Amino acid sequence: MHIMEGFLPIEWAIFWWIVMIPFLIIGCYQLRKLIKTHREALPLLGVAGGFIFVLSALKLPSVTGSCSHPTGTALSSITFGPFITTVLGFIVLVFQALFLAHGGITTLGANVVSMAIIGPLVGYLVFKGLRKVNFNFFGSVFIAAVLCDLMTYVATSLELALAFPATAGGFLLSFGTYLGVFAVTQVPLAIVEGLVFIVIFKYITILKPDLLVKLNVLSEEAVTKVKGAFGE
């Protein structure tokens, strides 16, 4: 997912920066509002940012010869929404570009769009949609976390295919090739990440159920039902 410094043609690097900026502005506004109205959520916000930093910094070799890693964005996108996740992802990716040589500044827009906008947005919308039809809470968390991870690599494949269409076959062939390199090999990691976040939300539900209610992640009735499943 970390497209390296200088890899994208300048016009595409600028384009993805332009796409990113509105999400970042809205996210900063929502973050400021969150800090004013729900200060008790700040520790969880810090934990959410920490998950993004640590998990997305892991570089695991894949069978296709590239590297893969989790994204860690599910906790933030489910609890705080996709726009605040954009802010957290932006901060993380800046630090990783400057101090870990993961990604770059010119490609920061593209990397934020894939990992901190498209992935979290899809995961968030799917989670809300599943909860609206009363789908199992932890099942919803699992599916959302898997999509947060997997859609990041689908988005990265799209970005690379747009920038480097195949000479014979054009965009579609290039997109399919990048999907085969990145997205398919990401499936096992996405599933593991989904399982990890089930455990994380289990403990949050046990320890801080009131916070999930205040953040509109669960209703009080749903919290009682979920905790009842643990025999509490």
PASEBA-1860 file (N, C-alpha, C; in nm, 3 decimals):
! residues 232
1> MHIMEGFL> 0.083/-0.120/0.000/0.000/0.000/0.000/0.086/0.125/0.000 ~ 0.205/0.123/0.062/0.290/0.241/0.066/0.357/0.261/-0.070 ~ 0.296/0.343/-0.155/0.359/0.375/-0.282/0.478/0.465/-0.253 ~ 0.596/0.426/-0.300/0.719/0.493/-0.257/0.732/0.632/-0.318 ~ 0.817/0.711/-0.256/0.843/0.849/-0.297/0.884/0.856/-0.444 ~ 0.818/0.946/-0.518/0.855/0.971/-0.656/0.809/0.867/-0.756 ~ 0.735/0.766/-0.711/0.696/0.657/-0.802/0.584/0.699/-0.897 ~ 0.490/0.777/-0.849/0.378/0.818/-0.933/0.415/0.936/-1.021
9> PIEWAIFW> 0.365/0.942/-1.143/0.381/1.062/-1.225/0.325/1.183/-1.150 ~ 0.386/1.298/-1.168/0.353/1.416/-1.087/0.205/1.453/-1.098 ~ 0.145/1.436/-1.218/0.005/1.475/-1.233/-0.087/1.387/-1.147 ~ -0.053/1.258/-1.134/-0.133/1.171/-1.050/-0.106/1.195/-0.902 ~ 0.018/1.227/-0.869/0.050/1.260/-0.729/-0.031/1.381/-0.684 ~ -0.038/1.484/-0.771/-0.115/1.604/-0.738/-0.264/1.573/-0.732 ~ -0.312/1.492/-0.826/-0.454/1.456/-0.830/-0.499/1.393/-0.699 ~ -0.423/1.297/-0.647/-0.462/1.229/-0.524/-0.451/1.319/-0.403
17> WIVMIPFL> -0.358/1.414/-0.405/-0.354/1.515/-0.299/-0.484/1.597/-0.300 ~ -0.529/1.636/-0.420/-0.652/1.715/-0.431/-0.772/1.636/-0.381 ~ -0.779/1.507/-0.413/-0.888/1.421/-0.366/-0.885/1.411/-0.214 ~ -0.765/1.402/-0.156/-0.751/1.383/-0.012/-0.793/1.504/0.070 ~ -0.760/1.623/0.024/-0.772/1.744/0.106/-0.913/1.767/0.162 ~ -1.021/1.754/0.084/-1.155/1.775/0.144/-1.185/1.679/0.259 ~ -1.145/1.553/0.245/-1.167/1.456/0.353/-1.088/1.496/0.477 ~ -0.968/1.545/0.456/-0.884/1.586/0.568/-0.943/1.707/0.640
25> IIGCYQLR> -0.997/1.803/0.565/-1.059/1.921/0.625/-1.181/1.883/0.707 ~ -1.269/1.800/0.648/-1.388/1.755/0.722/-1.347/1.676/0.845 ~ -1.245/1.592/0.831/-1.198/1.512/0.944/-1.145/1.598/1.057 ~ -1.071/1.704/1.024/-1.021/1.795/1.128/-1.136/1.864/1.201 ~ -1.239/1.902/1.127/-1.357/1.963/1.188/-1.425/1.865/1.283 ~ -1.445/1.741/1.238/-1.511/1.641/1.321/-1.425/1.605/1.443 ~ -1.294/1.602/1.425/-1.205/1.571/1.537/-1.211/1.681/1.642 ~ -1.213/1.804/1.598/-1.224/1.917/1.692/-1.356/1.909/1.770
33> KLIKTHRE> -1.463/1.875/1.700/-1.594/1.862/1.764/-1.594/1.746/1.864 ~ -1.531/1.635/1.827/-1.522/1.520/1.915/-1.447/1.554/2.044 ~ -1.338/1.626/2.031/-1.258/1.663/2.148/-1.338/1.751/2.243 ~ -1.423/1.837/2.187/-1.504/1.926/2.271/-1.619/1.855/2.340 ~ -1.681/1.760/2.268/-1.804/1.700/2.319/-1.785/1.565/2.389 ~ -1.679/1.494/2.353/-1.657/1.361/2.408/-1.511/1.344/2.449 ~ -1.467/1.420/2.545/-1.328/1.411/2.588/-1.295/1.273/2.646 ~ -1.396/1.205/2.696/-1.373/1.072/2.751/-1.333/0.971/2.643
41> ALPLLGVA> -1.352/1.010/2.516/-1.317/0.921/2.405/-1.172/0.936/2.362 ~ -1.099/1.033/2.418/-0.962/1.059/2.373/-0.868/0.940/2.392 ~ -0.875/0.868/2.507/-0.787/0.750/2.518/-0.812/0.648/2.407 ~ -0.940/0.624/2.373/-0.971/0.530/2.267/-0.923/0.583/2.132 ~ -0.933/0.714/2.114/-0.882/0.775/1.991/-0.732/0.751/1.977 ~ -0.660/0.766/2.088/-0.517/0.741/2.087/-0.485/0.595/2.056 ~ -0.563/0.504/2.113/-0.544/0.362/2.086/-0.571/0.332/1.938 ~ -0.675/0.394/1.883/-0.709/0.373/1.742/-0.595/0.419/1.651
49> GGFIFVLS> -0.538/0.535/1.683/-0.424/0.584/1.607/-0.303/0.493/1.620 ~ -0.283/0.441/1.742/-0.171/0.350/1.765/-0.184/0.222/1.684 ~ -0.306/0.169/1.675/-0.327/0.048/1.594/-0.292/0.075/1.448 ~ -0.334/0.190/1.397/-0.304/0.222/1.257/-0.153/0.229/1.236 ~ -0.083/0.296/1.328/0.062/0.314/1.313/0.135/0.180/1.319 ~ 0.106/0.102/1.421/0.181/-0.022/1.442/0.150/-0.126/1.334 ~ 0.021/-0.148/1.308/-0.015/-0.254/1.213/0.026/-0.218/1.071 ~ 0.010/-0.091/1.033/0.046/-0.054/0.895/0.196/-0.041/0.875
57> ALKLPSVT> 0.273/-0.042/0.984/0.419/-0.037/0.973/0.480/-0.176/0.951 ~ 0.400/-0.281/0.976/0.450/-0.417/0.956/0.461/-0.445/0.806 ~ 0.578/-0.492/0.764/0.597/-0.526/0.623/0.619/-0.676/0.613 ~ 0.521/-0.743/0.553/0.526/-0.888/0.541/0.540/-0.927/0.395 ~ 0.642/-1.007/0.360/0.658/-1.049/0.220/0.540/-1.133/0.174 ~ 0.496/-1.112/0.051/0.385/-1.189/-0.003/0.436/-1.285/-0.109 ~ 0.351/-1.379/-0.148/0.392/-1.482/-0.244/0.416/-1.424/-0.383 ~ 0.367/-1.304/-0.408/0.383/-1.244/-0.540/0.511/-1.162/-0.551
65> GSCSHPTG> 0.589/-1.157/-0.442/0.715/-1.084/-0.448/0.707/-0.943/-0.396 ~ 0.587/-0.895/-0.363/0.573/-0.763/-0.306/0.561/-0.775/-0.154 ~ 0.523/-0.668/-0.087/0.504/-0.671/0.058/0.358/-0.636/0.091 ~ 0.308/-0.694/0.196/0.173/-0.664/0.243/0.179/-0.629/0.391 ~ 0.073/-0.568/0.438/0.063/-0.539/0.580/-0.082/-0.511/0.617 ~ -0.118/-0.530/0.743/-0.252/-0.489/0.788/-0.262/-0.337/0.781 ~ -0.382/-0.286/0.799/-0.399/-0.140/0.798/-0.436/-0.084/0.935 ~ -0.507/-0.162/1.015/-0.542/-0.119/1.150/-0.646/-0.009/1.159
73> TALSSITF> -0.717/0.017/1.050/-0.810/0.131/1.047/-0.951/0.098/1.096 ~ -0.980/-0.030/1.119/-1.117/-0.069/1.152/-1.166/-0.009/1.284 ~ -1.081/-0.008/1.386/-1.122/0.047/1.516/-1.163/0.192/1.503 ~ -1.084/0.269/1.432/-1.114/0.411/1.416/-1.236/0.433/1.328 ~ -1.245/0.362/1.216/-1.356/0.386/1.123/-1.490/0.347/1.184 ~ -1.494/0.239/1.262/-1.620/0.195/1.323/-1.660/0.287/1.438 ~ -1.563/0.329/1.520/-1.597/0.409/1.639/-1.605/0.559/1.611 ~ -1.519/0.610/1.523/-1.513/0.755/1.501/-1.553/0.799/1.361
81> GPFITTVL> -1.569/0.704/1.270/-1.610/0.739/1.136/-1.493/0.755/1.040 ~ -1.521/0.756/0.911/-1.414/0.759/0.810/-1.337/0.889/0.803 ~ -1.399/1.003/0.836/-1.330/1.130/0.822/-1.223/1.150/0.929 ~ -1.255/1.117/1.053/-1.153/1.124/1.158/-1.044/1.022/1.131 ~ -1.081/0.908/1.075/-0.981/0.808/1.037/-0.886/0.864/0.932 ~ -0.936/0.950/0.845/-0.849/1.015/0.746/-0.742/1.097/0.815 ~ -0.779/1.170/0.919/-0.682/1.252/0.992/-0.577/1.163/1.059 ~ -0.622/1.058/1.126/-0.528/0.967/1.192/-0.436/0.901/1.090
89> GFIVLVFQ> -0.493/0.856/0.979/-0.413/0.793/0.875/-0.313/0.889/0.814 ~ -0.354/1.014/0.795/-0.263/1.116/0.741/-0.143/1.134/0.834 ~ -0.169/1.149/0.963/-0.061/1.168/1.060/0.034/1.048/1.060 ~ -0.025/0.928/1.060/0.055/0.806/1.060/0.143/0.797/0.936 ~ 0.085/0.824/0.820/0.159/0.811/0.695/0.267/0.917/0.680 ~ 0.245/1.035/0.737/0.352/1.136/0.737/0.471/1.087/0.818 ~ 0.444/1.037/0.939/0.553/0.986/1.024/0.623/0.868/0.957 ~ 0.548/0.778/0.897/0.609/0.662/0.833/0.694/0.703/0.713
97> ALFLAHGG> 0.648/0.802/0.638/0.725/0.849/0.523/0.855/0.917/0.567 ~ 0.847/0.995/0.675/0.964/1.072/0.719/1.065/0.989/0.797 ~ 1.016/0.895/0.878/1.105/0.825/0.970/1.125/0.676/0.942 ~ 1.035/0.615/0.863/1.047/0.473/0.835/1.069/0.444/0.687 ~ 1.070/0.547/0.605/1.085/0.532/0.460/0.975/0.443/0.401 ~ 0.856/0.449/0.462/0.739/0.381/0.408/0.655/0.485/0.335 ~ 0.642/0.471/0.205/0.568/0.570/0.130/0.652/0.693/0.103 ~ 0.587/0.807/0.083/0.659/0.930/0.055/0.568/1.050/0.068
105> ITTLGANV> 0.625/1.167/0.052/0.547/1.291/0.062/0.473/1.319/-0.069 ~ 0.539/1.299/-0.182/0.469/1.322/-0.309/0.356/1.221/-0.327 ~ 0.374/1.101/-0.277/0.271/0.997/-0.291/0.180/0.989/-0.168 ~ 0.193/1.086/-0.078/0.113/1.084/0.045/-0.036/1.089/0.014 ~ -0.076/1.172/-0.082/-0.217/1.182/-0.116/-0.274/1.048/-0.159 ~ -0.202/0.978/-0.247/-0.248/0.848/-0.296/-0.255/0.747/-0.182 ~ -0.155/0.747/-0.096/-0.152/0.650/0.015/-0.263/0.678/0.117 ~ -0.291/0.805/0.143/-0.399/0.839/0.234/-0.534/0.800/0.172
113> VSMAIIGP> -0.551/0.827/0.044/-0.678/0.793/-0.022/-0.705/0.643/-0.012 ~ -0.605/0.561/-0.034/-0.627/0.416/-0.031/-0.644/0.364/0.111 ~ -0.552/0.400/0.203/-0.554/0.340/0.336/-0.644/0.412/0.435 ~ -0.658/0.543/0.422/-0.729/0.621/0.523/-0.859/0.684/0.474 ~ -0.893/0.661/0.348/-1.022/0.713/0.297/-1.108/0.599/0.241 ~ -1.063/0.537/0.133/-1.147/0.437/0.067/-1.170/0.314/0.155 ~ -1.063/0.257/0.210/-1.078/0.140/0.297/-1.171/0.167/0.415 ~ -1.141/0.270/0.496/-1.228/0.302/0.610/-1.370/0.339/0.570
121> LVGYLVFK> -1.387/0.412/0.460/-1.521/0.454/0.417/-1.606/0.332/0.382 ~ -1.549/0.239/0.306/-1.624/0.118/0.269/-1.657/0.037/0.395 ~ -1.557/0.019/0.482/-1.580/-0.057/0.604/-1.687/0.005/0.692 ~ -1.682/0.136/0.706/-1.780/0.209/0.788/-1.921/0.195/0.732 ~ -1.937/0.217/0.602/-2.069/0.210/0.540/-2.128/0.069/0.549 ~ -2.043/-0.031/0.529/-2.090/-0.169/0.539/-2.130/-0.201/0.683 ~ -2.049/-0.158/0.779/-2.082/-0.181/0.920/-2.217/-0.119/0.955 ~ -2.237/0.007/0.917/-2.363/0.075/0.948/-2.481/0.007/0.878
129> GLRKVNFN> -2.459/-0.037/0.754/-2.565/-0.104/0.681/-2.604/-0.237/0.745 ~ -2.505/-0.313/0.788/-2.532/-0.441/0.852/-2.602/-0.423/0.986 ~ -2.561/-0.321/1.061/-2.624/-0.297/1.190/-2.768/-0.248/1.173 ~ -2.793/-0.177/1.065/-2.928/-0.127/1.040/-3.027/-0.241/1.018 ~ -2.978/-0.352/0.963/-3.066/-0.468/0.941/-3.049/-0.570/1.054 ~ -2.990/-0.524/1.168/-2.975/-0.606/1.288/-2.887/-0.729/1.267 ~ -2.788/-0.715/1.180/-2.691/-0.823/1.163/-2.606/-0.831/1.290 ~ -2.558/-0.950/1.323/-2.478/-0.972/1.443/-2.366/-0.868/1.455
137> FFGSVFIA> -2.350/-0.811/1.576/-2.253/-0.703/1.596/-2.111/-0.747/1.560 ~ -2.067/-0.861/1.615/-1.930/-0.903/1.590/-1.910/-0.951/1.447 ~ -2.015/-1.005/1.387/-2.008/-1.037/1.246/-1.990/-0.911/1.162 ~ -2.060/-0.804/1.203/-2.048/-0.675/1.134/-1.907/-0.618/1.149 ~ -1.851/-0.629/1.270/-1.714/-0.583/1.294/-1.616/-0.659/1.206 ~ -1.631/-0.790/1.200/-1.541/-0.873/1.120/-1.545/-0.833/0.973 ~ -1.664/-0.823/0.916/-1.677/-0.790/0.775/-1.622/-0.650/0.747 ~ -1.653/-0.554/0.836/-1.603/-0.418/0.818/-1.451/-0.413/0.824
145> AVLCDLMT> -1.392/-0.486/0.918/-1.246/-0.486/0.932/-1.179/-0.549/0.810 ~ -1.237/-0.658/0.763/-1.183/-0.723/0.642/-1.186/-0.627/0.524 ~ -1.297/-0.555/0.508/-1.310/-0.463/0.395/-1.221/-0.340/0.410 ~ -1.204/-0.291/0.533/-1.111/-0.180/0.555/-0.973/-0.216/0.503 ~ -0.932/-0.338/0.530/-0.801/-0.386/0.486/-0.799/-0.412/0.336 ~ -0.890/-0.495/0.290/-0.887/-0.540/0.151/-0.910/-0.427/0.051 ~ -1.004/-0.337/0.081/-1.034/-0.229/-0.013/-0.918/-0.129/-0.025 ~ -0.834/-0.125/0.077/-0.713/-0.041/0.068/-0.627/-0.087/-0.049
153> YVATSLEL> -0.613/-0.218/-0.063/-0.528/-0.270/-0.170/-0.596/-0.269/-0.305 ~ -0.728/-0.278/-0.304/-0.802/-0.259/-0.430/-0.783/-0.116/-0.478 ~ -0.790/-0.020/-0.383/-0.771/0.121/-0.419/-0.629/0.147/-0.468 ~ -0.530/0.086/-0.403/-0.392/0.103/-0.447/-0.373/0.047/-0.588 ~ -0.436/-0.068/-0.614/-0.429/-0.127/-0.748/-0.490/-0.033/-0.851 ~ -0.600/0.032/-0.815/-0.665/0.129/-0.904/-0.572/0.247/-0.931 ~ -0.510/0.300/-0.826/-0.420/0.414/-0.841/-0.303/0.380/-0.933 ~ -0.246/0.263/-0.917/-0.131/0.225/-1.000/-0.174/0.197/-1.143
161> ALAFPATA> -0.292/0.137/-1.160/-0.340/0.108/-1.295/-0.371/0.236/-1.372 ~ -0.425/0.335/-1.304/-0.453/0.464/-1.369/-0.323/0.533/-1.410 ~ -0.222/0.521/-1.327/-0.094/0.587/-1.354/-0.012/0.513/-1.458 ~ -0.027/0.380/-1.460/0.057/0.298/-1.549/-0.029/0.196/-1.625 ~ -0.115/0.243/-1.717/-0.195/0.149/-1.796/-0.105/0.064/-1.886 ~ -0.143/-0.060/-1.906/-0.063/-0.150/-1.989/-0.062/-0.102/-2.134 ~ 0.052/-0.121/-2.199/0.065/-0.079/-2.339/-0.036/-0.152/-2.426 ~ -0.047/-0.281/-2.403/-0.147/-0.361/-2.474/-0.251/-0.409/-2.371
169> GGFLLSFG> -0.370/-0.354/-2.380/-0.474/-0.393/-2.284/-0.520/-0.277/-2.199 ~ -0.437/-0.175/-2.188/-0.477/-0.053/-2.119/-0.503/-0.067/-1.971 ~ -0.593/0.018/-1.922/-0.622/0.027/-1.779/-0.673/-0.105/-1.721 ~ -0.768/-0.169/-1.788/-0.830/-0.289/-1.733/-0.729/-0.401/-1.711 ~ -0.642/-0.424/-1.808/-0.540/-0.527/-1.792/-0.445/-0.492/-1.678 ~ -0.405/-0.365/-1.673/-0.316/-0.320/-1.567/-0.382/-0.335/-1.430 ~ -0.510/-0.297/-1.422/-0.583/-0.307/-1.295/-0.591/-0.453/-1.249 ~ -0.623/-0.543/-1.341/-0.629/-0.684/-1.308/-0.496/-0.740/-1.262
177> TYLGVFAV> -0.389/-0.693/-1.324/-0.255/-0.739/-1.287/-0.220/-0.694/-1.146 ~ -0.245/-0.566/-1.117/-0.216/-0.515/-0.983/-0.304/-0.579/-0.876 ~ -0.429/-0.606/-0.910/-0.516/-0.676/-0.816/-0.460/-0.813/-0.781 ~ -0.407/-0.881/-0.882/-0.348/-1.012/-0.859/-0.225/-1.005/-0.771 ~ -0.150/-0.896/-0.784/-0.028/-0.879/-0.704/-0.060/-0.841/-0.561 ~ -0.155/-0.747/-0.544/-0.180/-0.691/-0.412/-0.305/-0.747/-0.344 ~ -0.420/-0.732/-0.407/-0.547/-0.758/-0.338/-0.566/-0.905/-0.304 ~ -0.537/-0.996/-0.397/-0.561/-1.138/-0.372/-0.474/-1.189/-0.258
185> TQVPLAIV> -0.347/-1.150/-0.259/-0.256/-1.196/-0.153/-0.288/-1.132/-0.019 ~ -0.371/-1.027/-0.019/-0.406/-0.960/0.105/-0.521/-1.029/0.179 ~ -0.591/-1.117/0.112/-0.709/-1.180/0.172/-0.679/-1.248/0.306 ~ -0.575/-1.331/0.318/-0.549/-1.394/0.449/-0.522/-1.291/0.559 ~ -0.444/-1.186/0.528/-0.417/-1.082/0.626/-0.545/-1.010/0.666 ~ -0.632/-0.984/0.570/-0.759/-0.916/0.599/-0.845/-1.000/0.693 ~ -0.847/-1.131/0.672/-0.926/-1.219/0.759/-0.869/-1.219/0.901 ~ -0.737/-1.227/0.913/-0.673/-1.222/1.045/-0.704/-1.090/1.114
193> EGLVFIVI> -0.696/-0.981/1.038/-0.726/-0.850/1.097/-0.871/-0.843/1.144 ~ -0.961/-0.902/1.069/-1.101/-0.905/1.111/-1.118/-0.979/1.243 ~ -1.050/-1.090/1.259/-1.057/-1.166/1.384/-0.999/-1.089/1.501 ~ -0.889/-1.019/1.475/-0.825/-0.938/1.580/-0.921/-0.831/1.631 ~ -0.991/-0.767/1.541/-1.080/-0.658/1.583/-1.208/-0.709/1.649 ~ -1.245/-0.832/1.624/-1.355/-0.891/1.701/-1.315/-0.896/1.848 ~ -1.194/-0.942/1.875/-1.144/-0.950/2.013/-1.136/-0.811/2.076 ~ -1.086/-0.715/1.999/-1.073/-0.578/2.051/-1.209/-0.521/2.088
201> FKYITILK> -1.307/-0.537/2.001/-1.440/-0.482/2.030/-1.510/-0.559/2.141 ~ -1.476/-0.685/2.158/-1.531/-0.761/2.270/-1.491/-0.695/2.402 ~ -1.362/-0.660/2.414/-1.315/-0.600/2.538/-1.366/-0.458/2.557 ~ -1.378/-0.384/2.448/-1.434/-0.249/2.459/-1.580/-0.257/2.506 ~ -1.654/-0.353/2.452/-1.794/-0.370/2.491/-1.808/-0.405/2.639 ~ -1.713/-0.485/2.689/-1.716/-0.524/2.829/-1.674/-0.409/2.920 ~ -1.566/-0.338/2.881/-1.505/-0.238/2.969/-1.566/-0.099/2.954 ~ -1.602/-0.060/2.831/-1.650/0.076/2.807/-1.776/0.076/2.720
209> PDLLVKLN> -1.880/0.007/2.760/-2.001/0.002/2.676/-2.067/0.138/2.661 ~ -2.058/0.221/2.767/-2.120/0.354/2.763/-2.057/0.441/2.654 ~ -1.928/0.422/2.630/-1.860/0.500/2.528/-1.909/0.462/2.389 ~ -1.931/0.334/2.365/-1.984/0.290/2.236/-2.123/0.346/2.212 ~ -2.202/0.360/2.319/-2.336/0.419/2.306/-2.325/0.567/2.270 ~ -2.236/0.640/2.338/-2.219/0.783/2.313/-2.168/0.810/2.171 ~ -2.088/0.718/2.119/-2.033/0.735/1.985/-2.124/0.677/1.877 ~ -2.243/0.632/1.918/-2.344/0.577/1.826/-2.296/0.452/1.752
217> VLSEEAVT> -2.207/0.378/1.817/-2.165/0.251/1.760/-2.269/0.144/1.793 ~ -2.322/0.148/1.915/-2.424/0.055/1.960/-2.531/0.132/2.037 ~ -2.653/0.082/2.033/-2.757/0.136/2.119/-2.746/0.069/2.255 ~ -2.812/0.126/2.357/-2.810/0.066/2.489/-2.870/-0.075/2.486 ~ -2.974/-0.089/2.407/-3.037/-0.221/2.395/-2.941/-0.322/2.333 ~ -2.867/-0.277/2.231/-2.772/-0.367/2.166/-2.656/-0.403/2.258 ~ -2.611/-0.305/2.339/-2.504/-0.332/2.436/-2.548/-0.440/2.533 ~ -2.670/-0.428/2.585/-2.723/-0.528/2.678/-2.728/-0.666/2.614
225> KVKGAFGE> -2.769/-0.669/2.488/-2.779/-0.796/2.417/-2.641/-0.857/2.394 ~ -2.544/-0.773/2.353/-2.408/-0.822/2.328/-2.343/-0.871/2.455 ~ -2.358/-0.792/2.564/-2.299/-0.834/2.693/-2.366/-0.959/2.746 ~ -2.495/-0.975/2.716/-2.566/-1.095/2.758/-2.509/-1.220/2.695 ~ -2.453/-1.203/2.574/-2.392/-1.317/2.507/-2.266/-1.366/2.579 ~ -2.208/-1.275/2.662/-2.090/-1.312/2.740/-2.128/-1.366/2.877 ~ -2.260/-1.372/2.905/-2.305/-1.420/3.033/-2.292/-1.318/3.145 ~ -2.297/-1.188/3.108/-2.283/-1.083/3.208/-2.417/-1.017/3.237
END
